[in-house]
Amino acid sequence: MSPLQPGAMFGPYRLIHELGRGGMAVVWKAYHAPMDRHVAIKVLPYQFAQREEFIRRFRQEVRLIARLEHPNILPVYDYGESDDLPYLVMRLLEAGTLTDRIRQKRLSLAEIDRIFCQLAEALAYAHEQGVIHRDIKPSNVMMDARGTVFLTDFGIAKMVEGATQLTATGMITGTPEYMSPEQAQGLPLDQRSDIYSLGVVLYEMLTGKVPFQAETPVAVLLKKIQDTLPPPTALNPDIPDRLEPVLLKALAKNPDDRYSSMGEFLAAWKRAYVESQAELSTHRAAPVLPVTIKQAAPAAESSMAQPAAHPSRPEMAPAPVAAPARQNSSLLWTALGAGAVFLICALVVGGFMVRRFLINRAQPAGKYTLAAVAPLTDTPVSLQDTPTEAIAAPAGQQEPSRTPEPTLAPAPTQPPAVTNTPAPTALPLSPTPLSLPDRIVDRYGVAMVLVPEGEFVMGSDMQRVMGICPGLYKGAACDPVRFKNEAGEHIVYLDSYYIDQYEVTNAQYAECVRQGACRPPADTSSKTRASYYGDPAYDNYPVIHVTWFDARAYCQWRGARLPSEAEWEKSARGTDGRFYPWGNTFDGSYANSCDRNCNEPRSIETFDDGFADTSPVGWYAAGQSPYGVFDLAGNVWEWTADWLDPNYYASLPPKVRNPLGPASGEERVLRGGSWLSDAFNLRSALRYSYKPALEAVHIGFRCAKLP
């Protein structure tokens, strides 16, 4: 009788039920009483456990995963043998696989970006450790309840150097639909094979299908080697134009035509994704009022989405506008949801119906047709200002003024005149840039301020920096080599973006934890407080003890992201190249720095701000930046999106636009200094870095997003 039975003990684990079977293993849900937790146990069945080749491969998987410590690689808890069956114990994830998620619904572009970036970062890390996965596919991507993805099943992974060959020459291992062409031919593999396989996963997320399908595995492999790749936009025309070339390069048949590294693939995707979102914002247009629209008669049809059964009446046809040959209707609808007054979908506001324009892909660019609707009557509509819901300002900070959100409401009406000729409208013939509010409040009550598009000076003139160093730096001698990673002033152009007005607080982060989208901080204390996170007295203080991955998860939960290093620096310095957010002269009353309470050699003995470590966010009103952003100097170091490369500035072209940082690295950039920093290390151009999987008592973050 097989030892794998529900309720049976398998080593120290009680088996509950089978979760699934793979090519060479079966996975069970089990309970480990000593640690009071449920786990997943992967067992090598008898038919394989009798063969040394499979035992060797199974043990290799254990060794590989044990050396891969990454938040997006499923960790191994234990390894052993029971009844001559080898097994490994892993974290139990019951939210399903990426395969399940793809089958449930068409993924949003934001969700695809989040999943892809996590997988690419995990694989970039594995490649840096010399490991090629060789079996990347959605069923090998597990997900937790928060949407975090975990790469699994390194059963056929291979060490790039020094690995024992586990397959015979010419033997093919992997899953045909996701194999690279060279893997399908049994050729030697490197990291570019994983790039191709991840490209197939990305293709499937974007289109709902894999590129090559056939009735037999051999037929799939032949198609993969011989046939031309079907363009993803042929299956999903709503894929942004900038993303398709990135995907096609990853799926090139010749490895030499692909990205050379996973980090390069990730950087290309991120750049294209950000640019596509920026281009999306240019689709928004603000009509000049008054605008005459139509009120639906009582006999309006129930469906507004059917194409017109006859040509549009001339008086109803909108004026042609310049548009790309392949318009992105679903993304335009997203823009409308963000506040654009661009008439794309049917809206019912205050009892009035705005016509839905249906983009007819068969017509030339700029041509639109109208849905068939019931007879309409003219009703003028105007915009009126409605204040947003009030929120409480952080303690110690006066409430900044709010920018009202425009809403559609009926204009005062005159007695209707019966006419068949619609009143003229003031809609522009081409999109007019939407005026962005200086400050917004998101659905979680978090305030963000606008940093307008334009150029600014990034980096430092080292001669100027060394001129102020002796009077400010409390560390070692003022050696320019110590600060060379900030050397080189250069002009950077950034598109408009929003950034959190304050650092993320304990209370804000706790809500993300409560909703299951974030992990709790690694420690609930601070430097001088035994109770910090979770103590209501410190709800309005910055959250600490969070890794870069924790910070990213929180921002994604809010529909935002971590700011790029360039975005962070512009938010702090403005456009005039100042040393500090408030100017060029340090003032201890403007920031929470290492004062006389700091008890460190670097302390600023002449000042006492009343805080032995962190302070409430927004406490130092005089220290805000030119854009009204608080605490960009001191309190806590802040995670940014970028990897650190000390020579990155030197590699940039003149007047670079929207830089995203190096493609890969070992540490992520921190900015702003903390309550442990002296005056010199609070400068806005100073660059520091930290391992992304680590946390500290003086590291926090804030979020950013495009309009």
C-alpha positions in Angstrom: 0.0 0.0 0.0 1.3 3.4 -0.9 2.4 5.6 2.1 0.8 8.6 0.3 -2.7 8.4 1.8 -4.9 11.1 3.3 -4.4 11.1 7.1 -1.2 9.1 6.9 2.1 10.3 8.6 4.8 11.0 6.1 7.9 11.7 8.1 6.8 14.4 10.7 4.0 15.6 8.4 0.4 14.4 8.3 -0.9 14.2 4.7 -4.2 15.9 4.0 -4.9 15.6 0.3 -3.2 15.6 -3.0 -2.7 19.0 -4.7 -1.5 17.9 -8.1 0.9 15.9 -10.2 3.7 16.9 -12.4 6.1 15.2 -14.8 8.1 13.6 -12.1 6.6 14.4 -8.7 3.3 14.5 -6.8 2.5 17.4 -4.4 0.4 17.0 -1.2 -1.0 19.4 1.3 0.2 18.4 4.8 0.2 19.6 8.3 3.3 20.0 10.5 2.2 19.9 14.1 5.4 21.1 15.9 5.3 24.4 13.9 1.5 24.4 13.6 1.4 25.2 9.9 0.3 23.7 6.7 2.8 23.0 4.0 3.2 21.6 0.5 5.2 18.4 0.2 6.7 17.4 -3.2 7.3 13.7 -3.3 9.2 11.7 -5.9 7.0 8.6 -6.7 8.2 5.0 -6.6 8.6 4.7 -10.3 11.2 7.5 -10.3 12.6 6.9 -6.8 14.1 3.7 -8.0 16.2 5.4 -10.7 19.4 7.2 -9.7 19.0 9.8 -12.5 15.8 11.1 -11.0 16.9 11.0 -7.5 20.0 13.0 -8.5 17.8 15.6 -10.3 15.4 15.8 -7.3 18.3 16.5 -4.9 19.7 19.0 -7.3 16.4 20.9 -7.2 16.6 21.0 -3.4 20.2 22.3 -3.5 19.4 24.9 -6.2 16.4 26.3 -4.3 18.2 26.4 -1.0 20.8 28.7 -2.5 18.2 31.0 -4.2 17.0 33.5 -1.6 14.6 35.8 -3.4 11.1 37.0 -2.5 9.6 35.7 -5.7 11.2 32.2 -5.6 9.3 29.7 -3.5 11.5 28.6 -0.6 12.2 25.1 0.6 11.5 24.5 4.3 12.8 20.9 4.6 14.1 17.9 2.8 14.1 14.2 3.7 13.1 10.7 2.9 10.2 8.6 4.1 9.6 5.0 3.0 12.4 5.4 0.6 10.7 8.3 -1.1 12.6 11.6 -1.3 10.5 14.7 -0.5 11.0 18.4 -0.2 8.7 20.7 1.9 7.7 24.1 0.6 5.4 27.0 1.6 1.8 26.2 0.9 0.1 28.6 -1.6 -3.6 27.9 -2.3 -4.4 30.9 -4.4 -3.6 29.0 -7.5 -1.2 29.4 -10.4 -0.7 31.9 -13.1 -2.4 29.4 -15.4 -5.6 29.7 -13.3 -5.4 33.5 -13.3 -5.1 33.6 -17.1 -8.0 31.3 -17.6 -10.2 33.3 -15.2 -10.1 36.5 -17.1 -8.2 38.8 -19.4 -5.5 40.4 -17.2 -5.3 44.1 -17.0 -2.1 45.7 -18.3 -1.2 46.9 -14.8 -1.5 43.3 -13.5 0.5 42.0 -16.4 3.3 44.5 -15.6 3.2 43.6 -11.9 3.5 39.8 -12.6 6.1 40.1 -15.3 8.4 42.4 -13.3 8.3 40.0 -10.3 9.1 37.0 -12.5 11.8 38.9 -14.4 13.5 40.0 -11.2 13.4 36.5 -9.8 15.0 35.0 -13.0 17.5 37.8 -13.2 18.6 36.9 -9.7 18.7 33.2 -10.5 20.8 33.9 -13.6 23.2 35.9 -11.5 23.6 32.8 -9.3 24.4 30.8 -12.4 21.0 29.0 -12.5 18.9 28.6 -15.7 15.4 27.5 -15.0 14.6 25.8 -18.4 10.9 25.2 -17.6 9.3 28.6 -17.2 5.5 28.4 -17.8 2.4 29.7 -16.0 1.7 26.5 -14.2 5.2 26.9 -12.5 4.2 30.3 -11.2 2.3 30.2 -7.9 0.4 33.1 -6.5 -0.6 34.1 -2.9 -3.7 35.9 -1.8 -2.0 39.2 -2.2 -1.1 38.6 -5.8 2.6 38.1 -5.2 4.1 35.5 -7.6 6.5 32.7 -6.8 8.6 30.9 -9.3 8.6 27.1 -8.6 9.8 23.8 -10.0 13.5 24.0 -10.6 13.4 20.3 -11.3 15.2 20.6 -14.7 17.1 23.7 -13.9 20.8 23.7 -14.8 23.9 25.3 -13.3 25.7 27.3 -16.0 29.0 26.2 -14.7 30.1 22.9 -13.3 26.8 21.1 -13.4 26.4 17.4 -13.9 24.6 16.7 -17.1 21.3 15.2 -16.2 20.0 14.4 -19.7 21.4 12.4 -22.5 22.9 14.3 -25.5 20.0 15.5 -27.7 17.4 14.7 -25.1 14.7 17.4 -24.9 13.3 18.4 -21.5 10.7 21.1 -20.8 7.3 22.0 -22.0 7.0 22.4 -25.8 4.7 25.5 -25.9 7.2 27.4 -23.8 10.5 26.0 -25.0 13.0 28.2 -26.9 13.8 27.1 -30.4 17.3 26.0 -29.3 15.8 24.0 -26.4 13.4 22.4 -28.9 16.4 21.3 -30.9 18.4 19.9 -28.0 21.1 22.6 -28.4 23.2 24.1 -25.5 21.3 26.6 -23.5 22.1 29.8 -21.6 20.0 32.5 -19.9 18.6 33.6 -23.3 16.5 30.5 -23.4 14.7 31.6 -20.2 14.2 35.0 -21.8 12.4 33.4 -24.7 10.2 31.2 -22.3 9.3 34.3 -20.2 8.5 36.0 -23.4 6.0 33.3 -24.2 4.4 33.7 -20.8 4.2 37.4 -21.4 2.7 36.8 -24.8 0.1 34.5 -23.2 -0.8 37.1 -20.5 -1.3 39.8 -23.2 -3.3 37.7 -25.7 -4.7 34.7 -23.8 -2.9 32.3 -26.1 0.6 30.9 -26.6 2.3 31.8 -29.9 2.4 28.2 -31.4 -0.3 25.5 -30.9 -0.7 22.1 -32.5 -2.2 18.7 -31.9 1.0 17.0 -30.9 4.1 18.2 -29.0 6.3 17.4 -32.0 4.1 19.6 -34.2 4.4 22.4 -31.7 8.2 22.1 -31.7 8.3 22.1 -35.5 6.2 25.3 -35.6 8.4 26.9 -33.1 11.5 26.2 -35.2 10.0 26.9 -38.6 6.9 29.2 -38.5 6.8 33.0 -38.2 5.6 34.3 -34.9 2.0 35.5 -35.0 2.1 39.2 -34.0 0.5 39.6 -30.5 -1.5 42.6 -31.7 -3.3 40.3 -34.2 -4.8 38.6 -31.2 -5.2 41.6 -29.0 -5.2 45.0 -30.9 -5.3 46.9 -27.6 -1.7 46.1 -26.8 0.1 49.4 -26.7 2.4 50.0 -29.7 5.5 50.5 -27.6 5.2 47.1 -25.9 5.0 44.8 -29.0 8.6 45.4 -30.1 9.9 44.5 -26.6 8.0 41.2 -26.7 9.0 40.4 -30.3 12.7 40.9 -29.5 12.4 38.5 -26.5 10.8 35.9 -28.8 13.4 36.1 -31.6 14.2 32.6 -32.9 18.0 33.3 -32.9 19.3 33.8 -29.4 21.7 36.4 -30.6 18.7 38.6 -31.6 17.2 38.5 -28.1 18.1 40.5 -25.1 21.4 39.5 -23.7 20.2 39.3 -20.1 17.0 39.2 -18.1 17.8 42.6 -16.7 18.0 44.1 -20.1 14.6 42.5 -21.0 13.1 43.9 -17.8 14.5 47.4 -18.4 13.2 47.5 -21.9 9.8 46.4 -20.8 9.7 49.0 -17.9 10.8 51.8 -20.3 8.2 50.9 -22.9 5.5 50.4 -20.2 6.2 53.8 -18.7 6.3 55.5 -22.1 3.0 53.8 -23.1 1.3 55.1 -19.9 2.7 58.6 -20.6 1.3 58.5 -24.1 -2.0 57.4 -22.8 -2.3 60.6 -20.8 -1.9 62.6 -24.0 -5.2 61.1 -25.3 -7.1 63.1 -22.7 -8.9 66.2 -23.8 -10.8 68.9 -22.0 -13.8 70.3 -24.0 -14.3 74.0 -23.8 -17.9 74.5 -22.5 -20.7 74.9 -23.2 -21.1 71.5 -24.8 -24.4 70.5 -26.2 -25.2 66.8 -25.7 -28.3 64.7 -26.0 -30.8 63.6 -23.5 -32.2 60.1 -24.2 -35.9 59.8 -24.9 -37.8 57.3 -22.8 -37.8 54.7 -25.6 -34.0 54.4 -25.6 -32.7 51.0 -26.5 -31.3 48.9 -23.7 -27.9 48.3 -25.4 -25.7 51.3 -26.3 -22.9 49.1 -27.6 -24.4 47.9 -30.9 -22.8 49.4 -34.1 -25.0 51.7 -36.1 -27.3 49.9 -38.5 -27.1 52.8 -41.0 -24.6 55.6 -41.7 -24.4 58.3 -39.1 -26.4 61.4 -39.8 -24.1 64.2 -40.9 -25.1 66.5 -38.1 -24.1 63.7 -35.6 -20.7 62.9 -37.0 -17.8 64.3 -35.0 -15.1 66.3 -36.7 -12.1 64.1 -37.6 -9.2 64.1 -35.2 -5.7 63.0 -35.7 -5.4 59.4 -34.3 -2.9 56.6 -34.6 -3.9 53.9 -37.2 -4.6 51.4 -34.4 -6.4 53.2 -31.6 -6.5 51.7 -28.1 -10.1 52.0 -27.0 -9.9 50.1 -23.7 -6.9 52.2 -22.6 -8.8 55.4 -23.6 -11.6 54.2 -21.3 -9.0 53.8 -18.6 -8.0 57.4 -19.2 -11.7 58.5 -18.9 -11.8 56.7 -15.5 -8.9 58.8 -14.4 -10.7 62.0 -15.0 -10.6 62.8 -18.7 -13.7 64.3 -20.3 -13.2 62.5 -23.6 -16.4 61.1 -24.9 -15.6 57.4 -25.4 -18.2 55.5 -23.4 -21.8 56.1 -22.5 -22.1 58.1 -19.3 -25.2 58.8 -17.3 -24.7 61.8 -15.1 -27.4 63.7 -13.4 -30.0 62.1 -15.7 -28.2 63.1 -18.9 -26.7 60.7 -21.4 -23.4 61.3 -23.2 -23.1 59.6 -26.5 -20.7 56.7 -26.9 -18.3 56.9 -29.8 -17.4 53.5 -31.1 -14.1 53.3 -32.8 -14.5 51.4 -36.0 -11.2 49.7 -36.7 -12.2 49.1 -40.3 -12.4 52.8 -41.0 -9.4 55.1 -41.6 -7.7 56.7 -38.7 -9.7 59.5 -37.1 -13.1 58.2 -38.3 -15.7 57.3 -35.7 -19.3 55.9 -35.8 -22.0 56.3 -33.3 -24.0 53.6 -31.6 -27.6 53.3 -32.6 -29.7 55.0 -30.0 -33.2 56.3 -29.5 -34.2 59.8 -30.6 -32.4 62.4 -28.6 -33.3 65.9 -27.5 -30.8 68.8 -26.9 -29.9 69.6 -23.4 -26.9 71.8 -22.6 -24.6 70.6 -19.9 -21.8 72.5 -18.0 -19.1 71.6 -15.6 -19.3 72.6 -12.0 -16.8 72.3 -9.2 -17.5 69.8 -6.4 -15.1 69.7 -3.5 -13.5 66.4 -2.8 -14.2 64.6 0.4 -12.3 66.1 3.3 -9.4 64.3 4.8 -7.4 65.0 8.0 -4.0 66.5 7.5 -1.1 64.8 9.3 -0.5 65.9 12.9 1.3 69.2 13.2 0.5 70.2 9.6 -2.1 72.6 8.4 -4.5 71.3 5.8 -3.3 72.3 2.3 -5.8 73.7 -0.1 -7.5 71.2 -2.3 -8.1 71.3 -6.0 -11.8 70.5 -6.7 -12.6 67.8 -9.1 -14.8 68.8 -12.1 -18.0 66.9 -12.4 -20.7 66.9 -15.1 -24.0 68.5 -14.0 -27.0 70.0 -15.9 -26.7 73.6 -16.7 -29.6 75.9 -16.0 -32.0 75.2 -18.9 -34.1 77.5 -21.0 -37.5 76.4 -22.4 -36.6 73.9 -25.2 -36.9 75.0 -28.7 -37.9 72.4 -31.2 -35.3 72.1 -33.9 -33.6 69.4 -36.0 -30.3 71.2 -36.0 -28.1 70.6 -33.0 -26.6 73.7 -31.3 -23.0 74.1 -32.2 -20.4 72.7 -29.8 -17.1 74.0 -28.7 -15.3 70.7 -28.9 -11.8 71.3 -30.2 -10.8 69.6 -33.4 -7.7 68.2 -31.7 -7.0 67.1 -28.2 -6.3 69.8 -25.7 -3.9 68.9 -22.8 -5.9 68.3 -19.6 -5.0 70.7 -16.8 -3.8 68.6 -14.0 -4.6 69.4 -10.3 -1.7 70.4 -8.2 -2.8 68.0 -5.5 -4.9 64.8 -5.5 -6.2 62.4 -2.8 -6.4 58.8 -3.8 -9.1 56.4 -2.8 -7.2 55.4 0.3 -7.0 59.0 1.5 -3.3 59.5 0.6 -2.4 63.0 -0.6 -0.1 63.2 -3.7 1.3 66.4 -5.3 2.0 67.1 -8.9 5.5 67.6 -10.2 5.1 69.2 -13.6 6.9 68.0 -16.7 10.2 69.6 -17.7 13.9 69.6 -17.2 15.9 69.8 -14.0 19.6 69.5 -12.9 20.4 66.0 -11.5 23.6 65.0 -9.8 26.4 67.1 -8.3 29.2 69.4 -9.2 31.9 67.8 -7.0 33.9 71.0 -6.6 30.8 72.7 -5.2 30.0 69.8 -3.0 33.6 69.5 -1.6 33.4 73.2 -0.8 30.6 72.7 1.8 31.7 69.3 3.0 34.2 70.2 5.8 31.6 72.2 7.7 28.9 69.6 7.4 30.3 66.1 7.2 30.8 64.3 10.5 32.3 61.1 9.1 35.7 60.5 7.6 37.7 63.0 5.6 35.9 64.8 2.7 37.3 62.5 0.0 35.5 63.0 -3.3 35.9 59.3 -4.0 33.4 58.6 -1.3 30.7 60.5 -3.2 31.7 59.9 -6.8 28.4 58.1 -7.5 26.6 61.5 -7.4 29.3 63.2 -9.5 28.3 64.9 -12.8 25.5 67.4 -13.1 23.3 66.6 -16.0 20.0 67.7 -17.5 17.1 65.3 -17.2 13.6 65.7 -18.7 10.7 64.1 -16.8 7.1 63.9 -17.8 4.6 65.1 -15.2 4.0 62.7 -12.3 2.4 62.6 -8.8 4.4 61.8 -5.7 3.2 61.2 -2.1 3.2 64.4 -0.2 4.3 62.6 2.9 6.2 59.4 3.7 4.0 56.3 4.0 2.8 56.0 7.6 2.3 53.1 10.0 -1.5 53.5 9.7 -1.5 53.6 5.9 0.8 50.5 5.6 -1.3 48.7 8.3 -4.4 49.0 6.1 -2.5 47.3 3.2 -1.5 44.5 5.7 -5.1 44.3 6.9 -6.4 43.8 3.4 -3.8 41.0 2.8 -1.8 42.9 0.1 1.3 43.6 2.3 3.5 41.7 4.7 3.8 43.2 8.2 7.0 45.0 9.0 9.8 42.7 10.1 9.9 44.4 13.5 7.2 46.4 15.4 9.7 48.5 17.4 11.8 51.5 16.5 15.2 52.5 17.8 13.9 54.0 21.1 10.4 52.6 21.2 9.5 49.1 22.2 6.1 49.5 20.6 5.9 51.4 17.3 4.1 49.8 14.4 0.6 48.9 15.6 0.7 51.4 18.5 -2.0 54.1 17.7 0.4 56.8 19.2 2.6 56.3 16.2 0.1 55.8 13.5 1.2 59.1 11.8 4.9 58.2 11.9 6.7 56.7 8.9 6.6 52.9 8.6 10.0 51.3 8.9 11.5 47.8 8.8 10.1 47.2 5.3 12.2 45.8 2.4 12.2 47.2 -1.1 9.8 44.4 -2.1 7.4 45.3 0.8 7.5 49.0 -0.4 6.8 48.0 -4.0 3.9 45.7 -2.9 2.3 48.6 -1.0 2.6 51.1 -3.8 1.2 48.5 -6.3 -1.8 47.9 -3.9 -2.5 51.6 -4.1 -2.3 51.6 -7.9 1.1 53.4 -7.8 4.8 52.5 -7.8 8.0 53.5 -6.2 9.5 56.7 -7.7 12.4 56.5 -10.0 15.6 58.0 -8.6 15.2 60.9 -11.0 11.6 61.5 -9.9 12.7 61.5 -6.3 15.5 64.0 -6.9 13.4 66.4 -8.9 10.7 66.3 -6.2 13.3 67.3 -3.6 15.4 69.9 -5.5 13.1 71.5 -8.0 14.8 72.9 -11.1 17.5 75.1 -9.6 20.0 72.4 -8.4 19.7 73.3 -4.7 21.4 71.3 -2.0 18.3 70.8 0.2 14.6 70.8 -0.4 14.4 74.3 1.1 17.6 75.8 -0.3 21.3 75.7 -0.1 21.9 76.3 3.6 21.4 73.6 6.2 19.0 74.4 9.1 18.4 71.8 11.8 14.9 73.0 12.4 13.9 72.1 8.9 14.4 68.3 9.1 14.6 65.3 11.4 18.3 64.6 11.5 20.9 63.3 13.8 20.7 66.0 16.5 22.0 65.9 20.1 19.6 63.1 21.0 21.0 60.9 18.2 23.8 59.6 20.4 26.0 59.1 17.4 29.5 60.5 16.4 27.8 62.2 13.5 25.2 64.1 15.7 24.6 67.8 15.2 25.2 68.9 18.8 23.8 72.4 18.4 20.2 71.4 17.8 17.5 69.4 19.5 14.4 68.5 17.5 12.7 66.6 20.3 12.9 63.2 18.6 15.3 60.5 19.4 14.4 58.7 16.2 11.5 59.1 13.8 9.1 62.0 13.9 5.5 62.4 12.6 5.3 62.8 8.9 4.9 66.5 7.8 6.3 67.8 11.1 8.8 70.1 9.5 6.7 72.5 7.5 9.6 74.8 6.7 11.5 71.9 5.1 9.1 71.1 2.3 10.3 71.1 -1.3 9.4 73.5 -4.0 6.5 71.3 -4.9 5.2 71.1 -1.3 6.6 67.6 -0.6 7.5 67.0 3.0 10.4 65.1 4.7 12.5 64.6 1.6 15.4 65.4 3.9 15.7 63.3 7.0 13.3 61.2 9.1 13.8 58.0 7.1 15.8 57.0 4.0 13.4 56.3 1.1 13.5 53.4 -1.3 13.4 54.2 -5.0 12.8 52.0 -8.0 16.3 52.1 -9.4 19.3 49.8 -9.0 22.5 51.5 -8.0 25.3 51.8 -10.5 28.0 54.3 -9.3 28.9 55.1 -12.9 25.3 55.3 -14.2 25.3 59.1 -14.6 28.4 58.9 -16.9 26.6 56.5 -19.2 23.6 58.8 -19.9 23.2 60.7 -23.1 22.8 64.5 -22.9 19.3 65.7 -21.8 18.1 62.2 -21.2 14.3 61.7 -20.9 12.6 59.7 -18.2 15.6 57.6 -17.1 14.7 54.3 -15.4 18.1 53.4 -14.0 20.4 50.5 -14.7 19.0 47.2 -16.0 20.3 45.2 -13.1 22.3 45.5 -9.9 22.8 44.2 -6.4 21.4 47.1 -4.3 18.5 49.5 -4.7 19.0 53.3 -4.4 18.0 55.0 -1.2 17.5 58.8 -1.0 17.0 61.6 1.5 18.9 60.6 4.6 17.3 59.9 7.9 17.1 60.8 11.6 20.6 59.1 11.8 22.1 61.4 9.1 24.3 64.4 9.5 23.8 67.6 7.5 26.0 66.5 4.6 24.1 63.2 4.1 20.8 65.0 4.0 21.6 66.6 0.6 19.1 65.9 -2.1 21.6 64.7 -4.6 23.3 62.2 -2.3 22.9 58.5 -3.3 22.9 55.6 -0.9 21.9 52.0 -1.5 20.8 48.8 0.3 20.1 45.2 -0.5 16.4 45.1 -1.6 15.6 42.0 0.6 16.9 43.8 3.8 15.1 46.3 6.1 16.3 48.7 8.7 15.1 50.9 11.5 15.7 54.1 9.5 14.4 53.1 6.0 10.9 53.9 4.7 9.4 55.0 1.4 6.8 56.9 -0.5 5.0 56.2 -3.8 4.6 57.9 -7.2 2.5 57.5 -10.3 1.8 59.0 -13.7 -1.3 61.3 -14.0 
